[in-house]
Amino acid sequence: MDDWDPFSQDHPGLPCTVAGGIEIKPGDRVRLRPLGRADVFDLALDGKTATVISIEQDFEDRIHLSVTVDDDPGNDFGRQGKPGHRFFFGIDEIEPLKGDDQP
């Protein structure tokens, strides 16, 4: 444990999690349902489809999904980890898209 660095950028994230009884992993598509209504992004992103880039767990064991919005012309920047095109949502703020729900 001596080499553990909580601020290291070199962490793999979680391989999967469960949302709405469905397993979610990087590459899966989801529909965004922000709960906070804290800013304009919560309103603008509500109902949009997105692709899960990574699954992160914070120091308080909360799970966050890093996503890129499918119709964002700059979503390739989000996949590269650059700011402005990658968004974080909690498990309770997404709906998994499976089968016929996939656009």
Buried (B, 14 or more C-beta within 10 A) or exposed (E): EEEEEEEEEEEEEBEEBEBEEEEBEBEBBBBBBBEEEEEEEBEEBBEBBBBBBBBBEEEEEEBBBBBBBBEBEEBEBBBEEEEEBBBEBBBEBBBBBEEEEEE
